[in-house]
Amino acid sequence: MILLRSHIGSALRAARIEQGRTLRDVAKSARISLGYLSEVERGHKEASSELLNAICTALDLSLSTILLDVATVVRAQEAPLVTLQVVETAA
């Protein structure tokens, strides 16, 4: 089962680490508790769109950037659709 909150949390954590920032720094900038940010990053809490936007703003990222990154990961993990091609033969 795909848990969107886990993928969003992973994307946020990767962005924070790539920037060399601490949980404390980003939580302070986003005006949320350090513990809550940690839970969001670990996929334990599903943040509202307002909180996601605050976290993205603190990371100097657009919300759409994170969502597009997550959509790419989710698409890759989804079960592939099976399509059948009907081939007609001459009788």
Backbone bond lengths (Angstrom), bond angles and torsions (degrees), N, CA, C in turn:
res aa  C-N    CA-C-N  psi(-1)  N-CA   C-N-CA  omega(-1)  CA-C   N-CA-C  phi
1 M - - - 1.447 - - 1.528 108.92 -
2 I 1.304 115.45 137.15 1.460 121.26 179.66 1.527 108.74 -90.74
3 L 1.332 116.38 122.24 1.466 121.21 175.37 1.521 108.22 -104.30
4 L 1.298 115.21 110.80 1.457 120.83 -177.87 1.520 111.56 -58.24
5 R 1.333 116.84 -39.44 1.471 119.86 -178.11 1.518 111.71 -61.79
6 S 1.337 117.64 -32.46 1.466 120.67 178.25 1.523 111.22 -67.70
7 H 1.319 116.22 -42.41 1.460 120.37 -179.62 1.531 111.25 -69.79
8 I 1.314 116.63 -38.83 1.468 119.95 177.44 1.527 109.32 -64.44
9 G 1.319 116.61 -45.34 1.459 120.06 178.19 1.517 112.80 -59.48
10 S 1.323 116.29 -42.93 1.478 120.49 178.74 1.519 111.47 -63.23
11 A 1.333 116.17 -40.50 1.469 120.12 179.54 1.527 110.87 -65.82
12 L 1.323 116.77 -40.61 1.467 120.55 178.60 1.525 110.86 -65.95
13 R 1.331 116.09 -43.39 1.470 120.05 179.40 1.530 110.53 -63.24
14 A 1.324 117.01 -43.90 1.467 120.69 179.95 1.528 110.44 -60.85
15 A 1.335 116.88 -41.78 1.470 120.30 179.26 1.527 110.52 -64.54
16 R 1.340 116.51 -42.76 1.468 120.45 179.98 1.515 110.99 -63.23
17 I 1.326 116.65 -45.51 1.462 120.92 -178.59 1.525 110.33 -66.60
18 E 1.318 116.52 -40.64 1.471 120.32 178.29 1.523 111.21 -59.18
19 Q 1.335 116.29 -33.03 1.461 120.80 178.99 1.529 112.23 -83.44
20 G 1.325 116.57 -5.57 1.461 120.49 -179.86 1.523 113.04 69.81
21 R 1.329 116.38 30.73 1.466 120.57 -177.42 1.516 111.23 -105.69
22 T 1.310 115.76 154.99 1.452 121.54 179.84 1.523 110.53 -92.21
23 L 1.323 115.04 160.88 1.466 120.26 173.85 1.534 110.03 -56.65
24 R 1.321 115.58 -43.48 1.465 120.58 -178.03 1.534 111.39 -59.85
25 D 1.311 116.12 -44.26 1.467 121.19 -179.26 1.538 111.25 -62.82
26 V 1.328 116.56 -48.01 1.465 120.08 -178.07 1.524 110.98 -68.90
27 A 1.320 117.14 -40.47 1.467 120.49 178.67 1.530 110.53 -60.75
28 K 1.329 115.59 -42.81 1.463 119.80 179.10 1.532 110.65 -63.18
29 S 1.331 117.41 -44.59 1.461 121.51 179.84 1.522 111.80 -64.90
30 A 1.331 116.57 -35.62 1.462 121.29 -179.14 1.527 112.17 -84.58
31 R 1.330 116.10 -9.48 1.466 122.72 -178.61 1.528 112.33 61.30
32 I 1.336 114.17 44.77 1.464 120.79 173.81 1.519 107.33 -130.40
33 S 1.317 116.15 164.76 1.457 118.36 -178.49 1.523 110.39 -72.90
34 L 1.319 114.48 149.66 1.453 121.33 178.36 1.527 110.04 -59.38
35 G 1.305 116.86 -42.48 1.471 121.24 -179.83 1.511 112.30 -62.49
36 Y 1.339 116.74 -40.37 1.460 119.85 -179.93 1.528 110.37 -66.70
37 L 1.325 117.29 -43.68 1.462 120.63 177.96 1.525 110.29 -60.42
38 S 1.302 117.06 -42.00 1.457 121.08 178.01 1.524 110.94 -59.76
39 E 1.322 117.04 -43.35 1.468 120.90 179.74 1.526 111.42 -66.69
40 V 1.328 117.21 -36.69 1.463 120.67 176.80 1.526 109.58 -64.80
41 E 1.318 117.03 -46.28 1.465 121.17 -179.62 1.525 112.30 -62.10
42 R 1.321 117.17 -33.90 1.462 120.90 -179.88 1.528 112.62 -84.13
43 G 1.337 116.27 -3.14 1.462 120.12 179.11 1.516 113.84 79.46
44 H 1.327 117.12 16.12 1.461 120.89 179.72 1.521 112.61 -87.53
45 K 1.319 117.09 -23.84 1.467 122.48 178.70 1.519 109.21 -121.80
46 E 1.313 115.05 141.67 1.464 120.44 176.24 1.528 107.38 -101.49
47 A 1.317 115.27 106.98 1.466 121.04 -175.30 1.526 110.81 -75.43
48 S 1.315 115.59 146.72 1.465 120.46 174.75 1.525 109.47 -69.01
49 S 1.313 115.74 166.03 1.468 119.26 179.21 1.525 110.47 -62.72
50 E 1.327 118.14 -33.82 1.465 120.69 178.12 1.520 111.23 -64.52
51 L 1.341 116.40 -43.48 1.463 119.45 179.44 1.524 111.64 -69.84
52 L 1.330 116.95 -39.06 1.461 119.08 176.00 1.518 110.81 -60.29
53 N 1.320 115.60 -41.68 1.462 119.78 178.30 1.526 111.05 -63.38
54 A 1.331 117.35 -40.53 1.467 121.20 178.80 1.532 110.69 -63.67
55 I 1.326 116.67 -41.39 1.466 120.67 179.37 1.527 110.13 -66.26
56 C 1.324 116.10 -44.81 1.468 119.83 178.87 1.523 111.30 -61.88
57 T 1.317 116.90 -41.54 1.464 120.98 178.29 1.528 109.92 -62.28
58 A 1.332 116.79 -42.03 1.464 120.75 178.21 1.527 110.92 -62.72
59 L 1.343 116.30 -30.60 1.468 120.99 178.84 1.528 111.93 -90.05
60 D 1.321 116.36 2.63 1.467 122.67 -178.31 1.534 111.11 57.81
61 L 1.333 115.11 42.04 1.460 122.93 177.43 1.518 109.02 -125.44
62 S 1.313 116.24 152.95 1.467 118.25 173.63 1.525 108.39 -83.96
63 L 1.303 115.63 150.82 1.455 121.50 177.06 1.529 109.47 -59.98
64 S 1.329 116.46 -38.04 1.467 119.72 -178.85 1.526 111.75 -64.24
65 T 1.313 118.30 -32.17 1.469 121.26 178.06 1.526 110.13 -62.59
66 I 1.318 116.42 -47.71 1.470 120.81 179.17 1.517 110.09 -63.48
67 L 1.327 117.25 -45.55 1.461 120.48 -178.08 1.523 112.21 -64.76
68 L 1.317 117.30 -37.39 1.473 119.88 176.88 1.526 111.09 -66.91
69 D 1.332 117.27 -41.00 1.468 120.81 176.69 1.529 110.57 -60.65
70 V 1.328 115.73 -43.90 1.462 120.72 179.81 1.526 110.34 -66.21
71 A 1.319 117.51 -41.45 1.467 120.81 179.31 1.527 111.02 -60.05
72 T 1.315 117.11 -38.34 1.466 121.15 178.90 1.527 110.63 -64.02
73 V 1.320 116.92 -43.26 1.465 121.40 179.76 1.526 110.29 -66.40
74 V 1.320 116.61 -44.46 1.464 120.60 -178.82 1.526 110.38 -63.99
75 R 1.313 116.67 -43.26 1.477 120.14 179.26 1.526 110.60 -58.62
76 A 1.320 117.22 -40.55 1.464 120.91 -179.38 1.529 111.99 -67.48
77 Q 1.336 116.88 -27.87 1.460 120.58 -177.78 1.523 113.62 -91.39
78 E 1.304 116.68 -13.74 1.461 118.96 179.54 1.513 110.14 -67.70
79 A 1.307 114.77 149.85 1.462 119.63 177.09 1.524 108.48 -64.41
80 P 1.304 116.42 133.83 1.466 118.13 179.94 1.531 110.50 -66.23
81 L 1.302 114.01 145.28 1.454 119.28 176.26 1.523 108.41 -79.37
82 V 1.289 115.10 137.95 1.447 119.85 178.07 1.529 107.74 -97.01
83 T 1.299 115.68 125.88 1.462 119.41 176.85 1.512 108.62 -116.85
84 L 1.274 114.03 140.53 1.453 119.69 178.44 1.498 108.87 -107.52
85 Q 1.283 114.30 138.46 1.452 119.49 177.62 1.522 106.99 -110.54
86 V 1.318 114.91 124.79 1.446 120.27 179.47 1.522 107.97 -90.48
87 V 1.303 115.19 124.43 1.456 120.64 -179.94 1.521 107.57 -112.11
88 E 1.289 114.88 121.00 1.461 118.71 179.14 1.516 108.90 -87.46
89 T 1.297 115.72 137.58 1.460 120.33 177.43 1.518 108.93 -111.14
90 A 1.283 115.52 150.07 1.466 120.39 178.28 1.522 109.06 -73.18
91 A 1.300 115.54 133.80 1.472 119.54 -179.06 1.502 111.69 -96.14
